[in-house]
């Protein structure tokens, strides 16, 4: 069975029209760091994509078919999500038959319109609290391994 893939994009690529989005809360960053550590402990792929993606950079999500071709599980989005990144990622995931997870707290904080979130949901996105994403990914780890 293919492994789930964590896909990340650095802020400058997604927000060329203005400053990068604000960082999530400390709690959200802690959850994401825990998720990333869990991901790496299982040897699952982590893809960074953007203008500059050093190891310590805060991730912002996006997905591209070439990043996802070997993925078989969920695509998990972490970081400061934008409406554009959500819709693009959900559309690609739908084409690949994958699930995209996006943290509802981040979408709310960034003011992503309800119609955009609904569009993403219609394309296979799961927009749920970060704690639920973490729980579901842990369950996926059991199923994959």
MDAnalysis code that builds the backbone (N, CA, C; Angstrom):
import MDAnalysis as mda
import numpy as np

u = mda.Universe.empty(435, n_residues=145, atom_resindex=np.repeat(np.arange(145), 3), trajectory=True)
u.add_TopologyAttr("name", ["N", "CA", "C"] * 145)
u.add_TopologyAttr("resid", np.arange(1, 146))
u.add_TopologyAttr("resname", ["UNK", "UNK", "UNK", "UNK", "UNK", "UNK", "UNK", "UNK", "UNK", "UNK", "UNK", "UNK", "UNK", "UNK", "UNK", "UNK", "UNK", "UNK", "UNK", "UNK", "UNK", "UNK", "UNK", "UNK", "UNK", "UNK", "UNK", "UNK", "UNK", "UNK", "UNK", "UNK", "UNK", "UNK", "UNK", "UNK", "UNK", "UNK", "UNK", "UNK", "UNK", "UNK", "UNK", "UNK", "UNK", "UNK", "UNK", "UNK", "UNK", "UNK", "UNK", "UNK", "UNK", "UNK", "UNK", "UNK", "UNK", "UNK", "UNK", "UNK", "UNK", "UNK", "UNK", "UNK", "UNK", "UNK", "UNK", "UNK", "UNK", "UNK", "UNK", "UNK", "UNK", "UNK", "UNK", "UNK", "UNK", "UNK", "UNK", "UNK", "UNK", "UNK", "UNK", "UNK", "UNK", "UNK", "UNK", "UNK", "UNK", "UNK", "UNK", "UNK", "UNK", "UNK", "UNK", "UNK", "UNK", "UNK", "UNK", "UNK", "UNK", "UNK", "UNK", "UNK", "UNK", "UNK", "UNK", "UNK", "UNK", "UNK", "UNK", "UNK", "UNK", "UNK", "UNK", "UNK", "UNK", "UNK", "UNK", "UNK", "UNK", "UNK", "UNK", "UNK", "UNK", "UNK", "UNK", "UNK", "UNK", "UNK", "UNK", "UNK", "UNK", "UNK", "UNK", "UNK", "UNK", "UNK", "UNK", "UNK", "UNK", "UNK", "UNK", "UNK", "UNK"])
u.atoms.positions = np.array([
    [0.848, -1.186, 0.000],
    [0.000, 0.000, 0.000],
    [0.890, 1.245, 0.000],
    [0.524, 2.250, -0.752],
    [1.288, 3.494, -0.805],
    [1.182, 4.248, 0.511],
    [2.150, 5.094, 0.744],
    [2.189, 5.866, 1.982],
    [1.471, 7.195, 1.814],
    [0.879, 7.711, 2.904],
    [0.343, 9.072, 2.844],
    [1.491, 10.064, 2.685],
    [1.205, 11.216, 2.157],
    [2.246, 12.201, 1.867],
    [1.908, 13.541, 2.492],
    [2.879, 14.156, 3.136],
    [2.735, 15.487, 3.687],
    [3.320, 16.462, 2.678],
    [2.503, 17.354, 2.148],
    [2.936, 18.310, 1.127],
    [2.931, 19.718, 1.697],
    [4.005, 20.461, 1.478],
    [4.124, 21.790, 2.055],
    [4.630, 22.795, 1.032],
    [4.201, 24.031, 1.197],
    [4.621, 25.130, 0.323],
    [5.035, 26.302, 1.190],
    [6.114, 26.975, 0.846],
    [6.535, 28.137, 1.619],
    [5.645, 29.331, 1.291],
    [5.472, 30.276, 2.229],
    [4.485, 31.344, 2.068],
    [4.630, 32.215, 0.832],
    [5.847, 32.557, 0.433],
    [6.016, 33.519, -0.662],
    [5.358, 33.043, -1.950],
    [5.376, 31.757, -2.230],
    [4.825, 31.226, -3.468],
    [3.309, 31.427, -3.524],
    [2.650, 31.286, -2.389],
    [1.195, 31.341, -2.386],
    [0.659, 32.754, -2.233],
    [1.452, 33.665, -1.693],
    [0.979, 35.018, -1.417],
    [1.840, 36.047, -2.132],
    [1.989, 35.901, -3.435],
    [2.827, 36.818, -4.201],
    [2.252, 38.226, -4.213],
    [0.948, 38.357, -3.929],
    [0.299, 39.662, -3.972],
    [0.392, 40.429, -2.658],
    [1.055, 39.885, -1.671],
    [1.134, 40.572, -0.389],
    [2.029, 39.816, 0.573],
    [1.986, 40.212, 1.839],
    [2.839, 39.546, 2.828],
    [2.371, 38.113, 3.065],
    [3.278, 37.266, 3.534],
    [2.865, 35.899, 3.855],
    [1.767, 35.912, 4.917],
    [0.941, 34.879, 4.955],
    [-0.099, 34.824, 5.969],
    [0.506, 34.748, 7.365],
    [-0.246, 35.150, 8.385],
    [0.285, 35.098, 9.748],
    [0.514, 33.658, 10.186],
    [1.454, 33.486, 11.100],
    [1.699, 32.153, 11.636],
    [0.506, 31.710, 12.473],
    [0.238, 30.417, 12.501],
    [-0.824, 29.911, 13.360],
    [-0.468, 30.099, 14.829],
    [-1.411, 29.801, 15.699],
    [-1.182, 29.914, 17.133],
    [-0.075, 28.955, 17.564],
    [0.452, 29.194, 18.757],
    [1.481, 28.307, 19.295],
    [0.961, 26.887, 19.403],
    [-0.285, 26.740, 19.838],
    [-0.867, 25.397, 19.965],
    [-0.935, 24.697, 18.611],
    [-1.353, 25.431, 17.574],
    [-1.433, 24.835, 16.237],
    [-0.046, 24.455, 15.735],
    [0.944, 25.307, 16.005],
    [2.312, 25.001, 15.586],
    [2.835, 23.769, 16.321],
    [2.498, 23.658, 17.621],
    [2.912, 22.483, 18.384],
    [2.295, 21.213, 17.812],
    [0.998, 21.281, 17.470],
    [0.332, 20.127, 16.861],
    [1.011, 19.747, 15.552],
    [1.300, 20.748, 14.724],
    [1.914, 20.480, 13.426],
    [3.317, 19.895, 13.592],
    [4.072, 20.407, 14.566],
    [5.415, 19.879, 14.811],
    [5.344, 18.424, 15.273],
    [4.372, 18.130, 16.120],
    [4.182, 16.755, 16.581],
    [3.803, 15.853, 15.418],
    [2.911, 16.353, 14.565],
    [2.494, 15.591, 13.391],
    [3.686, 15.321, 12.472],
    [4.508, 16.334, 12.245],
    [5.667, 16.175, 11.374],
    [6.648, 15.156, 11.954],
    [6.869, 15.207, 13.271],
    [7.765, 14.242, 13.912],
    [7.204, 12.822, 13.782],
    [5.904, 12.691, 13.973],
    [5.238, 11.392, 13.837],
    [5.391, 10.879, 12.403],
    [5.204, 11.778, 11.454],
    [5.308, 11.446, 10.031],
    [6.694, 10.893, 9.727],
    [7.711, 11.626, 10.163],
    [9.091, 11.225, 9.872],
    [9.456, 9.922, 10.568],
    [8.903, 9.708, 11.776],
    [9.193, 8.477, 12.510],
    [8.723, 7.243, 11.744],
    [7.691, 7.410, 10.928],
    [7.188, 6.302, 10.126],
    [7.883, 6.207, 8.768],
    [8.785, 7.143, 8.485],
    [9.478, 7.123, 7.207],
    [8.602, 7.524, 6.035],
    [7.523, 8.268, 6.321],
    [6.619, 8.696, 5.252],
    [7.199, 9.911, 4.546],
    [6.845, 10.131, 3.273],
    [7.409, 11.249, 2.518],
    [6.937, 12.615, 3.011],
    [7.845, 13.559, 3.002],
    [7.534, 14.961, 3.272],
    [8.045, 15.748, 2.077],
    [7.167, 16.473, 1.407],
    [7.550, 17.251, 0.237],
    [7.426, 18.728, 0.551],
    [8.492, 19.480, 0.337],
    [8.455, 20.935, 0.482],
    [8.565, 21.535, -0.909],
    [7.755, 22.562, -1.154],
    [7.717, 23.158, -2.483],
    [7.527, 24.650, -2.324],
    [8.355, 25.453, -2.973],
    [8.178, 26.890, -2.870],
    [9.446, 27.628, -3.219],
    [9.431, 28.922, -2.969],
    [10.572, 29.754, -3.317],
    [11.800, 29.426, -2.482],
    [11.586, 29.163, -1.211],
    [12.678, 28.818, -0.307],
    [12.100, 27.924, 0.767],
    [12.620, 26.734, 0.895],
    [12.040, 25.787, 1.842],
    [13.108, 25.171, 2.737],
    [13.785, 25.995, 3.558],
    [14.765, 25.431, 4.463],
    [14.079, 24.546, 5.500],
    [14.845, 23.717, 6.127],
    [14.302, 22.753, 7.078],
    [13.463, 23.414, 8.162],
    [13.854, 24.589, 8.622],
    [13.126, 25.234, 9.705],
    [11.969, 26.109, 9.270],
    [11.703, 26.220, 7.988],
    [10.649, 27.120, 7.512],
    [9.273, 26.619, 7.913],
    [8.396, 27.562, 8.272],
    [7.029, 27.164, 8.586],
    [6.333, 26.783, 7.288],
    [5.716, 25.600, 7.218],
    [5.132, 25.138, 5.968],
    [3.764, 25.740, 5.668],
    [3.518, 25.999, 4.414],
    [2.204, 26.383, 3.915],
    [1.883, 25.405, 2.797],
    [0.676, 24.857, 2.772],
    [0.414, 23.721, 1.913],
    [0.084, 24.031, 0.463],
    [0.410, 23.109, -0.362],
    [-0.056, 23.075, -1.743],
    [0.201, 21.672, -2.236],
    [-0.420, 21.305, -3.317],
    [-0.179, 19.982, -3.876],
    [-0.039, 20.099, -5.376],
    [0.857, 19.297, -5.937],
    [1.024, 19.232, -7.387],
    [1.001, 17.757, -7.774],
    [0.494, 17.431, -8.938],
    [0.453, 16.018, -9.321],
    [1.814, 15.342, -9.249],
    [2.864, 16.038, -9.666],
    [4.180, 15.407, -9.649],
    [4.670, 15.136, -8.230],
    [4.168, 15.904, -7.234],
    [4.528, 15.643, -5.848],
    [3.777, 14.444, -5.305],
    [2.619, 14.140, -5.874],
    [1.689, 13.192, -5.282],
    [1.597, 11.869, -6.009],
    [2.337, 11.690, -7.080],
    [2.091, 10.521, -7.938],
    [2.228, 9.197, -7.200],
    [3.067, 9.136, -6.146],
    [3.242, 7.879, -5.421],
    [2.404, 7.807, -4.154],
    [1.645, 8.842, -3.875],
    [0.856, 8.851, -2.645],
    [-0.366, 7.960, -2.797],
    [-0.722, 7.289, -1.737],
    [-1.910, 6.457, -1.762],
    [-2.821, 6.761, -0.603],
    [-2.308, 7.470, 0.384],
    [-3.096, 7.825, 1.551],
    [-3.472, 9.281, 1.487],
    [-3.751, 9.874, 2.650],
    [-4.173, 11.272, 2.653],
    [-3.024, 12.229, 2.372],
    [-3.375, 13.392, 1.846],
    [-2.456, 14.520, 1.803],
    [-2.825, 15.368, 3.010],
    [-1.873, 15.682, 3.858],
    [-2.143, 16.480, 5.044],
    [-1.530, 17.856, 4.859],
    [-2.332, 18.889, 5.044],
    [-1.891, 20.262, 4.886],
    [-1.657, 20.863, 6.260],
    [-0.504, 21.485, 6.466],
    [-0.245, 22.165, 7.727],
    [0.198, 23.583, 7.434],
    [0.088, 24.452, 8.419],
    [0.584, 25.801, 8.258],
    [-0.504, 26.805, 7.987],
    [-0.111, 27.940, 7.448],
    [-1.028, 29.051, 7.205],
    [-1.678, 28.856, 5.845],
    [-2.809, 28.250, 5.841],
    [-3.510, 27.883, 4.615],
    [-4.185, 29.092, 3.997],
    [-4.211, 29.163, 2.689],
    [-4.968, 30.202, 1.996],
    [-6.084, 29.537, 1.205],
    [-7.039, 30.334, 0.759],
    [-8.129, 29.800, -0.054],
    [-7.577, 29.162, -1.327],
    [-6.598, 29.822, -1.951],
    [-6.008, 29.313, -3.193],
    [-5.354, 27.950, -2.975],
    [-4.544, 27.832, -1.926],
    [-3.863, 26.565, -1.658],
    [-4.859, 25.458, -1.358],
    [-5.920, 25.790, -0.641],
    [-6.934, 24.792, -0.306],
    [-7.608, 24.249, -1.560],
    [-8.053, 25.142, -2.430],
    [-8.785, 24.716, -3.625],
    [-7.878, 23.954, -4.587],
    [-6.664, 24.452, -4.808],
    [-5.737, 23.764, -5.712],
    [-5.411, 22.372, -5.179],
    [-5.128, 22.277, -3.889],
    [-4.795, 20.987, -3.291],
    [-5.965, 20.023, -3.363],
    [-7.174, 20.516, -3.076],
    [-8.362, 19.657, -3.110],
    [-8.641, 19.164, -4.523],
    [-8.454, 20.041, -5.504],
    [-8.710, 19.655, -6.893],
    [-7.745, 18.557, -7.344],
    [-6.483, 18.716, -7.018],
    [-5.492, 17.712, -7.395],
    [-5.751, 16.401, -6.659],
    [-6.089, 16.497, -5.379],
    [-6.371, 15.284, -4.610],
    [-7.551, 14.527, -5.199],
    [-8.573, 15.256, -5.618],
    [-9.739, 14.602, -6.224],
    [-9.313, 13.836, -7.477],
    [-8.477, 14.460, -8.298],
    [-8.012, 13.801, -9.520],
    [-7.213, 12.540, -9.218],
    [-6.509, 12.540, -8.079],
    [-5.675, 11.401, -7.705],
    [-6.403, 10.401, -6.823],
    [-7.636, 10.702, -6.446],
    [-8.387, 9.813, -5.570],
    [-7.890, 9.826, -4.139],
    [-7.338, 10.960, -3.699],
    [-6.797, 11.092, -2.347],
    [-7.668, 12.024, -1.515],
    [-7.405, 12.046, -0.225],
    [-8.099, 12.957, 0.680],
    [-7.144, 14.046, 1.124],
    [-7.615, 15.289, 1.115],
    [-6.853, 16.413, 1.645],
    [-7.459, 16.801, 2.986],
    [-6.624, 16.957, 3.988],
    [-7.059, 17.455, 5.286],
    [-6.592, 18.896, 5.437],
    [-7.469, 19.765, 5.924],
    [-7.111, 21.162, 6.181],
    [-7.658, 21.565, 7.546],
    [-6.859, 22.243, 8.375],
    [-7.319, 22.625, 9.713],
    [-8.364, 23.738, 9.675],
    [-9.511, 23.468, 10.261],
    [-10.603, 24.447, 10.257],
    [-10.229, 25.715, 11.015],
    [-9.434, 25.584, 12.080],
    [-9.045, 26.769, 12.853],
    [-8.275, 27.762, 11.988],
    [-7.408, 27.251, 11.125],
    [-6.603, 28.126, 10.280],
    [-7.466, 28.812, 9.238],
    [-8.391, 28.060, 8.648],
    [-9.286, 28.667, 7.661],
    [-10.118, 29.769, 8.295],
    [-10.619, 29.516, 9.506],
    [-11.410, 30.529, 10.214],
    [-10.570, 31.768, 10.502],
    [-9.343, 31.551, 10.991],
    [-8.474, 32.675, 11.350],
    [-8.117, 33.525, 10.135],
    [-7.996, 32.888, 8.977],
    [-7.643, 33.619, 7.761],
    [-8.857, 34.181, 7.032],
    [-10.044, 33.847, 7.518],
    [-11.257, 34.363, 6.896],
    [-11.538, 33.775, 5.524],
    [-11.189, 32.505, 5.331],
    [-11.498, 31.849, 4.055],
    [-13.016, 31.771, 3.924],
    [-13.578, 32.291, 2.835],
    [-15.035, 32.320, 2.677],
    [-15.665, 30.927, 2.727],
    [-16.879, 30.865, 3.261],
    [-17.585, 29.590, 3.399],
    [-17.790, 28.909, 2.049],
    [-18.031, 29.691, 0.988],
    [-18.262, 29.067, -0.317],
    [-16.986, 28.419, -0.860],
    [-15.830, 28.982, -0.521],
    [-14.562, 28.383, -0.943],
    [-14.337, 27.076, -0.188],
    [-14.598, 27.095, 1.115],
    [-14.457, 25.870, 1.908],
    [-15.408, 24.789, 1.400],
    [-16.627, 25.180, 1.058],
    [-17.601, 24.210, 0.544],
    [-17.154, 23.642, -0.804],
    [-16.580, 24.478, -1.652],
    [-16.041, 24.004, -2.928],
    [-14.956, 22.956, -2.684],
    [-14.060, 23.243, -1.751],
    [-12.991, 22.293, -1.434],
    [-13.566, 20.987, -0.889],
    [-14.578, 21.098, -0.029],
    [-15.213, 19.881, 0.495],
    [-15.799, 19.040, -0.638],
    [-16.374, 19.699, -1.626],
    [-16.976, 18.966, -2.741],
    [-15.920, 18.246, -3.582],
    [-14.659, 18.639, -3.418],
    [-13.559, 18.023, -4.168],
    [-12.736, 17.085, -3.289],
    [-13.310, 16.596, -2.212],
    [-12.683, 15.580, -1.351],
    [-11.887, 16.137, -0.180],
    [-11.947, 17.424, 0.089],
    [-11.216, 17.961, 1.242],
    [-11.972, 17.669, 2.536],
    [-11.220, 17.336, 3.578],
    [-11.777, 17.169, 4.918],
    [-11.324, 18.382, 5.715],
    [-12.244, 19.274, 6.024],
    [-11.932, 20.471, 6.797],
    [-12.425, 20.230, 8.214],
    [-11.491, 19.938, 9.086],
    [-11.801, 19.552, 10.462],
    [-10.761, 20.178, 11.390],
    [-11.033, 20.187, 12.710],
    [-10.041, 20.727, 13.647],
    [-8.711, 19.972, 13.566],
    [-7.630, 20.690, 13.855],
    [-6.298, 20.100, 13.765],
    [-6.171, 18.859, 14.644],
    [-6.803, 18.876, 15.821],
    [-6.722, 17.711, 16.707],
    [-7.345, 16.476, 16.054],
    [-8.419, 16.667, 15.282],
    [-9.053, 15.543, 14.591],
    [-8.190, 15.057, 13.431],
    [-7.540, 15.998, 12.742],
    [-6.617, 15.602, 11.674],
    [-5.525, 14.709, 12.255],
    [-4.969, 15.147, 13.375],
    [-3.891, 14.383, 14.000],
    [-4.379, 12.989, 14.386],
    [-5.577, 12.894, 14.957],
    [-6.138, 11.600, 15.355],
    [-6.328, 10.698, 14.133],
    [-6.905, 11.234, 13.068],
    [-7.168, 10.429, 11.876],
    [-5.873, 9.977, 11.202],
    [-4.859, 10.832, 11.217],
    [-3.583, 10.442, 10.611],
    [-2.915, 9.350, 11.437],
    [-3.032, 9.436, 12.757],
    [-2.485, 8.354, 13.588],
    [-3.179, 7.040, 13.266],
    [-4.494, 7.079, 13.054],
    [-5.221, 5.867, 12.676],
    [-4.762, 5.373, 11.310],
    [-4.475, 6.300, 10.395],
    [-3.967, 5.928, 9.075],
    [-2.624, 5.218, 9.214],
    [-1.808, 5.669, 10.166],
    [-0.501, 5.043, 10.374],
    [-0.667, 3.567, 10.702],
    [-1.665, 3.251, 11.489],
    [-1.915, 1.855, 11.836],
    [-2.345, 1.082, 10.593],
    [-3.201, 1.693, 9.774],
    [-3.693, 1.013, 8.570],
    [-2.584, 0.836, 7.534],
    [-1.713, 1.836, 7.390],
    [-0.669, 1.779, 6.372],
    [0.438, 0.820, 6.778],
    [0.835, 0.865, 8.027],
    [1.923, 0.005, 8.488],
    [1.338, -1.288, 8.973],
])
